[in-house]
Amino acid sequence: MTTPEPSHNFLPVRRLRPQAVLPVRATSGSAGLDLHACMDTPLTLEPGCRVMIPTGLAAAIPQGVAGMIYARSSLGTKYGISLSNGVGVVDSDYRGEICVGLCNFSNDPYTIQPGERVAQLVLQPILCLPVQEVETLDDTDRGQGGFGSTGRL
């Protein structure tokens, strides 16, 4: 099964609100497109709390591709702000607003400013295989070894 070619060589993005910032790559080597908070006023995220941040954008992710929403490393390492669901997934058939769930894992409040970069969107090919039940699986060197089974180093 192969990944279908996108119907165009760009990501169609629709601005749902005039102040929405179109996603861009910070550098030519950036894998992710920066997603910005589309809010009228700052929002303070208290320690241990979660919030859904709108981007004011919708996108037509090509079939065979998923938009993976990842945390911005600087928010996580400097301020303890990360995605509330680990990684967000924007499916190719979704056309609604892209929103970013954030959680404050620190002990300090953090204020999200309008237009602030809050996450990144990475487009990744997805292999959509049908599921088939089988009686056995092929053997591997690892076998059923789970978490930590390959050692510490």
HELIX and SHEET records of a PDB file:
HELIX    1   1 SER A   73  TYR A   79  1                                   7    
SHEET    1   A 2 VAL A  13  ARG A  15  0                                        
SHEET    2   A 2 LEU A  57  ALA A  59 -1                                        
SHEET    1   B 4 LEU A  33  HIS A  36  0                                        
SHEET    2   B 4 ARG A 117  PRO A 125 -1                                        
SHEET    3   B 4 VAL A  65  TYR A  70 -1                                        
SHEET    4   B 4 GLY A  88  VAL A  90 -1                                        
SHEET    1   C 2 LEU A  43  LEU A  45  0                                        
SHEET    2   C 2 TYR A 110  ILE A 112 -1                                        
SHEET    1   D 3 ARG A  50  PRO A  54  0                                        
SHEET    2   D 3 CYS A  99  ASN A 104 -1                                        
SHEET    3   D 3 ILE A  81  LEU A  83 -1                                        
END                                                                             
